[in-house]
Amino acid sequence: MEDINLDTRKINLINWISSIEDADIIDKMEKLKKEKTDWWDTLKSEDKQAIEEGIAQLDRGEFLSHSQVRENIKEKFNF
């Protein structure tokens, strides 16, 4: 979206919502509001640990650049 600020976007949504006449759309929007679940809470503990370890590795500078990964793949698969 362009440089429209958050408040303007909210107002645009409010105006659009207030004009909706279709009950099915309102029902879906209400369902969406109730489903406000954080994806992190849906992960298994092993997955959370793996993500946290990956972030820690990145913080320590332990990662490969995109070009390094491409080079490793070329070497491994003789491309």
Biopython code that builds the backbone (N, CA, C, O; Angstrom):
import numpy as np
from Bio.PDB.StructureBuilder import StructureBuilder

atoms = [
    (1, "MET", "N", (0.843, -1.175, 0.000)),
    (1, "MET", "CA", (0.000, 0.000, 0.000)),
    (1, "MET", "C", (0.889, 1.240, 0.000)),
    (1, "MET", "O", (2.007, 1.208, 0.514)),
    (2, "GLU", "N", (0.407, 2.292, -0.557)),
    (2, "GLU", "CA", (1.203, 3.508, -0.666)),
    (2, "GLU", "C", (1.482, 4.086, 0.709)),
    (2, "GLU", "O", (1.362, 3.386, 1.715)),
    (3, "ASP", "N", (1.848, 5.333, 0.758)),
    (3, "ASP", "CA", (2.213, 5.979, 2.016)),
    (3, "ASP", "C", (1.000, 6.470, 2.808)),
    (3, "ASP", "O", (1.043, 7.536, 3.424)),
    (4, "ILE", "N", (-0.066, 5.699, 2.789)),
    (4, "ILE", "CA", (-1.244, 6.069, 3.572)),
    (4, "ILE", "C", (-0.966, 5.651, 5.012)),
    (4, "ILE", "O", (-0.568, 4.513, 5.264)),
    (5, "ASN", "N", (-1.172, 6.558, 5.946)),
    (5, "ASN", "CA", (-0.864, 6.215, 7.334)),
    (5, "ASN", "C", (-1.907, 5.265, 7.920)),
    (5, "ASN", "O", (-2.992, 5.084, 7.366)),
    (6, "LEU", "N", (-1.557, 4.681, 9.024)),
    (6, "LEU", "CA", (-2.388, 3.664, 9.657)),
    (6, "LEU", "C", (-3.782, 4.183, 10.010)),
    (6, "LEU", "O", (-4.771, 3.478, 9.811)),
    (7, "ASP", "N", (-3.867, 5.398, 10.528)),
    (7, "ASP", "CA", (-5.175, 5.957, 10.897)),
    (7, "ASP", "C", (-6.083, 6.100, 9.678)),
    (7, "ASP", "O", (-7.279, 5.819, 9.757)),
    (8, "THR", "N", (-5.523, 6.531, 8.564)),
    (8, "THR", "CA", (-6.309, 6.672, 7.337)),
    (8, "THR", "C", (-6.785, 5.312, 6.852)),
    (8, "THR", "O", (-7.926, 5.170, 6.414)),
    (9, "ARG", "N", (-5.918, 4.317, 6.928)),
    (9, "ARG", "CA", (-6.308, 2.957, 6.526)),
    (9, "ARG", "C", (-7.445, 2.433, 7.403)),
    (9, "ARG", "O", (-8.383, 1.807, 6.910)),
    (10, "LYS", "N", (-7.350, 2.696, 8.720)),
    (10, "LYS", "CA", (-8.416, 2.266, 9.637)),
    (10, "LYS", "C", (-9.739, 2.932, 9.283)),
    (10, "LYS", "O", (-10.781, 2.277, 9.242)),
    (11, "ILE", "N", (-9.695, 4.215, 9.033)),
    (11, "ILE", "CA", (-10.920, 4.953, 8.676)),
    (11, "ILE", "C", (-11.510, 4.401, 7.386)),
    (11, "ILE", "O", (-12.724, 4.236, 7.275)),
    (12, "ASN", "N", (-10.647, 4.115, 6.407)),
    (12, "ASN", "CA", (-11.134, 3.527, 5.158)),
    (12, "ASN", "C", (-11.819, 2.186, 5.402)),
    (12, "ASN", "O", (-12.860, 1.898, 4.813)),
    (13, "LEU", "N", (-11.234, 1.372, 6.268)),
    (13, "LEU", "CA", (-11.848, 0.084, 6.598)),
    (13, "LEU", "C", (-13.180, 0.266, 7.325)),
    (13, "LEU", "O", (-14.156, -0.423, 7.027)),
    (14, "ILE", "N", (-13.214, 1.181, 8.265)),
    (14, "ILE", "CA", (-14.453, 1.447, 9.005)),
    (14, "ILE", "C", (-15.555, 1.887, 8.052)),
    (14, "ILE", "O", (-16.692, 1.426, 8.148)),
    (15, "ASN", "N", (-15.213, 2.774, 7.140)),
    (15, "ASN", "CA", (-16.207, 3.234, 6.151)),
    (15, "ASN", "C", (-16.699, 2.080, 5.290)),
    (15, "ASN", "O", (-17.893, 1.963, 5.016)),
    (16, "TRP", "N", (-15.776, 1.233, 4.867)),
    (16, "TRP", "CA", (-16.159, 0.089, 4.039)),
    (16, "TRP", "C", (-17.037, -0.879, 4.827)),
    (16, "TRP", "O", (-18.060, -1.343, 4.323)),
    (17, "ILE", "N", (-16.640, -1.184, 6.063)),
    (17, "ILE", "CA", (-17.409, -2.112, 6.899)),
    (17, "ILE", "C", (-18.811, -1.577, 7.146)),
    (17, "ILE", "O", (-19.780, -2.335, 7.118)),
    (18, "SER", "N", (-18.925, -0.281, 7.384)),
    (18, "SER", "CA", (-20.244, 0.290, 7.669)),
    (18, "SER", "C", (-21.172, 0.230, 6.460)),
    (18, "SER", "O", (-22.387, 0.368, 6.604)),
    (19, "SER", "N", (-20.614, 0.026, 5.274)),
    (19, "SER", "CA", (-21.459, -0.041, 4.077)),
    (19, "SER", "C", (-21.834, -1.467, 3.687)),
    (19, "SER", "O", (-22.618, -1.663, 2.759)),
    (20, "ILE", "N", (-21.290, -2.464, 4.379)),
    (20, "ILE", "CA", (-21.562, -3.868, 4.028)),
    (20, "ILE", "C", (-22.988, -4.240, 4.412)),
    (20, "ILE", "O", (-23.442, -3.978, 5.526)),
    (21, "GLU", "N", (-23.674, -4.851, 3.467)),
    (21, "GLU", "CA", (-25.046, -5.304, 3.697)),
    (21, "GLU", "C", (-25.143, -6.822, 3.765)),
    (21, "GLU", "O", (-26.184, -7.354, 4.152)),
    (22, "ASP", "N", (-24.089, -7.522, 3.400)),
    (22, "ASP", "CA", (-24.081, -8.983, 3.332)),
    (22, "ASP", "C", (-23.742, -9.567, 4.709)),
    (22, "ASP", "O", (-22.636, -9.377, 5.214)),
    (23, "ALA", "N", (-24.704, -10.280, 5.309)),
    (23, "ALA", "CA", (-24.522, -10.851, 6.649)),
    (23, "ALA", "C", (-23.405, -11.892, 6.664)),
    (23, "ALA", "O", (-22.721, -12.046, 7.676)),
    (24, "ASP", "N", (-23.211, -12.606, 5.556)),
    (24, "ASP", "CA", (-22.149, -13.618, 5.499)),
    (24, "ASP", "C", (-20.770, -12.979, 5.662)),
    (24, "ASP", "O", (-19.901, -13.531, 6.337)),
    (25, "ILE", "N", (-20.579, -11.835, 5.052)),
    (25, "ILE", "CA", (-19.295, -11.147, 5.177)),
    (25, "ILE", "C", (-19.086, -10.689, 6.614)),
    (25, "ILE", "O", (-17.987, -10.815, 7.154)),
    (26, "ILE", "N", (-20.131, -10.161, 7.230)),
    (26, "ILE", "CA", (-20.035, -9.734, 8.632)),
    (26, "ILE", "C", (-19.716, -10.930, 9.521)),
    (26, "ILE", "O", (-18.885, -10.835, 10.424)),
    (27, "ASP", "N", (-20.384, -12.066, 9.263)),
    (27, "ASP", "CA", (-20.112, -13.284, 10.031)),
    (27, "ASP", "C", (-18.644, -13.692, 9.918)),
    (27, "ASP", "O", (-18.015, -14.041, 10.917)),
    (28, "LYS", "N", (-18.102, -13.648, 8.703)),
    (28, "LYS", "CA", (-16.700, -14.015, 8.495)),
    (28, "LYS", "C", (-15.767, -13.050, 9.215)),
    (28, "LYS", "O", (-14.747, -13.462, 9.767)),
    (29, "MET", "N", (-16.107, -11.791, 9.209)),
    (29, "MET", "CA", (-15.271, -10.800, 9.891)),
    (29, "MET", "C", (-15.309, -11.014, 11.401)),
    (29, "MET", "O", (-14.285, -10.886, 12.072)),
    (30, "GLU", "N", (-16.478, -11.337, 11.934)),
    (30, "GLU", "CA", (-16.585, -11.614, 13.368)),
    (30, "GLU", "C", (-15.782, -12.859, 13.733)),
    (30, "GLU", "O", (-15.134, -12.906, 14.778)),
    (31, "LYS", "N", (-15.831, -13.862, 12.867)),
    (31, "LYS", "CA", (-15.065, -15.084, 13.113)),
    (31, "LYS", "C", (-13.571, -14.769, 13.097)),
    (31, "LYS", "O", (-12.824, -15.265, 13.940)),
    (32, "LEU", "N", (-13.137, -13.959, 12.154)),
    (32, "LEU", "CA", (-11.739, -13.558, 12.069)),
    (32, "LEU", "C", (-11.300, -12.840, 13.346)),
    (32, "LEU", "O", (-10.200, -13.071, 13.849)),
    (33, "LYS", "N", (-12.147, -11.986, 13.853)),
    (33, "LYS", "CA", (-11.835, -11.247, 15.087)),
    (33, "LYS", "C", (-11.663, -12.196, 16.264)),
    (33, "LYS", "O", (-10.783, -11.997, 17.101)),
    (34, "LYS", "N", (-12.498, -13.225, 16.331)),
    (34, "LYS", "CA", (-12.432, -14.186, 17.438)),
    (34, "LYS", "C", (-11.215, -15.093, 17.322)),
    (34, "LYS", "O", (-10.725, -15.598, 18.332)),
    (35, "GLU", "N", (-10.719, -15.307, 16.102)),
    (35, "GLU", "CA", (-9.588, -16.208, 15.877)),
    (35, "GLU", "C", (-8.251, -15.531, 16.121)),
    (35, "GLU", "O", (-7.233, -15.990, 15.602)),
    (36, "LYS", "N", (-8.222, -14.508, 16.858)),
    (36, "LYS", "CA", (-7.008, -13.733, 17.085)),
    (36, "LYS", "C", (-6.001, -14.563, 17.879)),
    (36, "LYS", "O", (-5.745, -14.291, 19.052)),
    (37, "THR", "N", (-5.434, -15.581, 17.225)),
    (37, "THR", "CA", (-4.476, -16.472, 17.852)),
    (37, "THR", "C", (-3.088, -16.151, 17.342)),
    (37, "THR", "O", (-2.884, -15.989, 16.139)),
    (38, "ASP", "N", (-2.150, -16.060, 18.237)),
    (38, "ASP", "CA", (-0.768, -15.835, 17.846)),
    (38, "ASP", "C", (-0.191, -17.139, 17.313)),
    (38, "ASP", "O", (-0.253, -18.168, 17.986)),
    (39, "TRP", "N", (0.370, -17.101, 16.102)),
    (39, "TRP", "CA", (0.894, -18.320, 15.494)),
    (39, "TRP", "C", (1.953, -18.967, 16.375)),
    (39, "TRP", "O", (2.099, -20.189, 16.353)),
    (40, "TRP", "N", (2.684, -18.193, 17.138)),
    (40, "TRP", "CA", (3.724, -18.741, 18.009)),
    (40, "TRP", "C", (3.116, -19.717, 19.016)),
    (40, "TRP", "O", (3.717, -20.745, 19.330)),
    (41, "ASP", "N", (1.936, -19.397, 19.514)),
    (41, "ASP", "CA", (1.278, -20.248, 20.501)),
    (41, "ASP", "C", (0.828, -21.583, 19.918)),
    (41, "ASP", "O", (0.540, -22.516, 20.669)),
    (42, "THR", "N", (0.762, -21.689, 18.597)),
    (42, "THR", "CA", (0.314, -22.933, 17.957)),
    (42, "THR", "C", (1.471, -23.877, 17.654)),
    (42, "THR", "O", (1.246, -25.012, 17.233)),
    (43, "LEU", "N", (2.708, -23.423, 17.862)),
    (43, "LEU", "CA", (3.870, -24.257, 17.543)),
    (43, "LEU", "C", (4.175, -25.250, 18.647)),
    (43, "LEU", "O", (3.890, -25.005, 19.819)),
    (44, "LYS", "N", (4.764, -26.386, 18.253)),
    (44, "LYS", "CA", (5.245, -27.367, 19.217)),
    (44, "LYS", "C", (6.491, -26.795, 19.894)),
    (44, "LYS", "O", (7.173, -25.943, 19.325)),
    (45, "SER", "N", (6.783, -27.263, 21.100)),
    (45, "SER", "CA", (7.934, -26.745, 21.840)),
    (45, "SER", "C", (9.240, -27.005, 21.092)),
    (45, "SER", "O", (10.160, -26.189, 21.156)),
    (46, "GLU", "N", (9.332, -28.142, 20.378)),
    (46, "GLU", "CA", (10.546, -28.440, 19.614)),
    (46, "GLU", "C", (10.744, -27.411, 18.497)),
    (46, "GLU", "O", (11.867, -26.991, 18.218)),
    (47, "ASP", "N", (9.637, -27.014, 17.865)),
    (47, "ASP", "CA", (9.718, -26.022, 16.793)),
    (47, "ASP", "C", (10.133, -24.658, 17.344)),
    (47, "ASP", "O", (10.935, -23.947, 16.739)),
    (48, "LYS", "N", (9.573, -24.307, 18.502)),
    (48, "LYS", "CA", (9.954, -23.037, 19.132)),
    (48, "LYS", "C", (11.442, -23.028, 19.474)),
    (48, "LYS", "O", (12.134, -22.034, 19.254)),
    (49, "GLN", "N", (11.927, -24.153, 20.016)),
    (49, "GLN", "CA", (13.346, -24.251, 20.373)),
    (49, "GLN", "C", (14.218, -24.125, 19.128)),
    (49, "GLN", "O", (15.253, -23.458, 19.162)),
    (50, "ALA", "N", (13.812, -24.759, 18.030)),
    (50, "ALA", "CA", (14.586, -24.691, 16.792)),
    (50, "ALA", "C", (14.635, -23.256, 16.262)),
    (50, "ALA", "O", (15.683, -22.795, 15.810)),
    (51, "ILE", "N", (13.518, -22.564, 16.320)),
    (51, "ILE", "CA", (13.471, -21.168, 15.864)),
    (51, "ILE", "C", (14.353, -20.300, 16.750)),
    (51, "ILE", "O", (15.123, -19.475, 16.256)),
    (52, "GLU", "N", (14.236, -20.490, 18.064)),
    (52, "GLU", "CA", (15.046, -19.693, 18.985)),
    (52, "GLU", "C", (16.537, -19.946, 18.786)),
    (52, "GLU", "O", (17.342, -19.017, 18.858)),
    (53, "GLU", "N", (16.907, -21.200, 18.535)),
    (53, "GLU", "CA", (18.309, -21.519, 18.276)),
    (53, "GLU", "C", (18.769, -20.873, 16.966)),
    (53, "GLU", "O", (19.888, -20.366, 16.882)),
    (54, "GLY", "N", (17.918, -20.891, 15.961)),
    (54, "GLY", "CA", (18.250, -20.240, 14.694)),
    (54, "GLY", "C", (18.468, -18.748, 14.865)),
    (54, "GLY", "O", (19.395, -18.183, 14.283)),
    (55, "ILE", "N", (17.638, -18.117, 15.646)),
    (55, "ILE", "CA", (17.794, -16.677, 15.914)),
    (55, "ILE", "C", (19.092, -16.425, 16.668)),
    (55, "ILE", "O", (19.808, -15.468, 16.372)),
    (56, "ALA", "N", (19.401, -17.284, 17.645)),
    (56, "ALA", "CA", (20.644, -17.137, 18.401)),
    (56, "ALA", "C", (21.853, -17.293, 17.479)),
    (56, "ALA", "O", (22.835, -16.563, 17.613)),
    (57, "GLN", "N", (21.781, -18.247, 16.542)),
    (57, "GLN", "CA", (22.874, -18.424, 15.587)),
    (57, "GLN", "C", (23.047, -17.174, 14.725)),
    (57, "GLN", "O", (24.170, -16.731, 14.481)),
    (58, "LEU", "N", (21.951, -16.620, 14.275)),
    (58, "LEU", "CA", (22.025, -15.386, 13.481)),
    (58, "LEU", "C", (22.645, -14.259, 14.294)),
    (58, "LEU", "O", (23.485, -13.510, 13.795)),
    (59, "ASP", "N", (22.224, -14.144, 15.547)),
    (59, "ASP", "CA", (22.770, -13.101, 16.426)),
    (59, "ASP", "C", (24.282, -13.256, 16.618)),
    (59, "ASP", "O", (24.998, -12.269, 16.785)),
    (60, "ARG", "N", (24.758, -14.505, 16.593)),
    (60, "ARG", "CA", (26.193, -14.766, 16.764)),
    (60, "ARG", "C", (26.947, -14.665, 15.438)),
    (60, "ARG", "O", (28.166, -14.831, 15.397)),
    (61, "GLY", "N", (26.222, -14.394, 14.364)),
    (61, "GLY", "CA", (26.858, -14.288, 13.053)),
    (61, "GLY", "C", (27.115, -15.624, 12.390)),
    (61, "GLY", "O", (27.895, -15.712, 11.442)),
    (62, "GLU", "N", (26.467, -16.661, 12.881)),
    (62, "GLU", "CA", (26.660, -18.005, 12.346)),
    (62, "GLU", "C", (25.619, -18.283, 11.266)),
    (62, "GLU", "O", (24.585, -18.900, 11.525)),
    (63, "PHE", "N", (25.904, -17.823, 10.066)),
    (63, "PHE", "CA", (24.983, -18.043, 8.953)),
    (63, "PHE", "C", (25.750, -17.970, 7.647)),
    (63, "PHE", "O", (26.883, -17.490, 7.605)),
    (64, "LEU", "N", (25.126, -18.451, 6.584)),
    (64, "LEU", "CA", (25.682, -18.380, 5.246)),
    (64, "LEU", "C", (24.895, -17.356, 4.439)),
    (64, "LEU", "O", (23.679, -17.231, 4.583)),
    (65, "SER", "N", (25.602, -16.634, 3.597)),
    (65, "SER", "CA", (24.913, -15.692, 2.711)),
    (65, "SER", "C", (24.211, -16.472, 1.600)),
    (65, "SER", "O", (24.468, -17.659, 1.395)),
    (66, "HIS", "N", (23.340, -15.795, 0.905)),
    (66, "HIS", "CA", (22.626, -16.425, -0.199)),
    (66, "HIS", "C", (23.616, -16.964, -1.237)),
    (66, "HIS", "O", (23.444, -18.077, -1.733)),
    (67, "SER", "N", (24.635, -16.193, -1.562)),
    (67, "SER", "CA", (25.612, -16.640, -2.559)),
    (67, "SER", "C", (26.411, -17.847, -2.045)),
    (67, "SER", "O", (26.760, -18.728, -2.830)),
    (68, "GLN", "N", (26.703, -17.899, -0.746)),
    (68, "GLN", "CA", (27.396, -19.056, -0.194)),
    (68, "GLN", "C", (26.534, -20.312, -0.283)),
    (68, "GLN", "O", (27.039, -21.388, -0.603)),
    (69, "VAL", "N", (25.264, -20.184, -0.007)),
    (69, "VAL", "CA", (24.354, -21.326, -0.098)),
    (69, "VAL", "C", (24.281, -21.810, -1.538)),
    (69, "VAL", "O", (24.352, -23.011, -1.797)),
    (70, "ARG", "N", (24.141, -20.877, -2.476)),
    (70, "ARG", "CA", (24.091, -21.247, -3.902)),
    (70, "ARG", "C", (25.364, -21.978, -4.307)),
    (70, "ARG", "O", (25.301, -22.975, -5.027)),
    (71, "GLU", "N", (26.510, -21.497, -3.857)),
    (71, "GLU", "CA", (27.780, -22.127, -4.191)),
    (71, "GLU", "C", (27.859, -23.532, -3.601)),
    (71, "GLU", "O", (28.316, -24.458, -4.270)),
    (72, "ASN", "N", (27.419, -23.699, -2.356)),
    (72, "ASN", "CA", (27.406, -25.026, -1.723)),
    (72, "ASN", "C", (26.526, -26.000, -2.490)),
    (72, "ASN", "O", (26.883, -27.166, -2.659)),
    (73, "ILE", "N", (25.391, -25.531, -2.946)),
    (73, "ILE", "CA", (24.477, -26.387, -3.711)),
    (73, "ILE", "C", (25.118, -26.783, -5.032)),
    (73, "ILE", "O", (25.042, -27.942, -5.439)),
    (74, "LYS", "N", (25.750, -25.825, -5.700)),
    (74, "LYS", "CA", (26.432, -26.122, -6.967)),
    (74, "LYS", "C", (27.489, -27.199, -6.769)),
    (74, "LYS", "O", (27.589, -28.136, -7.561)),
    (75, "GLU", "N", (28.283, -27.058, -5.698)),
    (75, "GLU", "CA", (29.329, -28.032, -5.418)),
    (75, "GLU", "C", (28.750, -29.398, -5.083)),
    (75, "GLU", "O", (29.240, -30.421, -5.562)),
    (76, "LYS", "N", (27.713, -29.413, -4.265)),
    (76, "LYS", "CA", (27.140, -30.682, -3.817)),
    (76, "LYS", "C", (26.488, -31.462, -4.950)),
    (76, "LYS", "O", (26.596, -32.686, -5.014)),
    (77, "PHE", "N", (25.812, -30.745, -5.843)),
    (77, "PHE", "CA", (25.055, -31.399, -6.897)),
    (77, "PHE", "C", (25.718, -31.260, -8.274)),
    (77, "PHE", "O", (25.098, -31.555, -9.295)),
    (78, "ASN", "N", (26.970, -30.814, -8.298)),
    (78, "ASN", "CA", (27.739, -30.693, -9.533)),
    (78, "ASN", "C", (27.023, -29.892, -10.612)),
    (78, "ASN", "O", (26.949, -30.325, -11.762)),
    (79, "PHE", "N", (26.500, -28.735, -10.250)),
    (79, "PHE", "CA", (25.822, -27.873, -11.229)),
    (79, "PHE", "C", (26.838, -27.046, -11.965)),
    (79, "PHE", "O", (26.477, -26.253, -12.834)),
]
sb = StructureBuilder()
sb.init_structure("model")
sb.init_model(0)
sb.init_chain("A")
sb.init_seg("    ")
for serial, (resi, resn, name, xyz) in enumerate(atoms, 1):
    if name == "N":
        sb.init_residue(resn, " ", resi, " ")
    sb.init_atom(name, np.array(xyz, "f"), 0.0, 1.0, " ", f" {name:<3s}", serial, name[0])
structure = sb.get_structure()
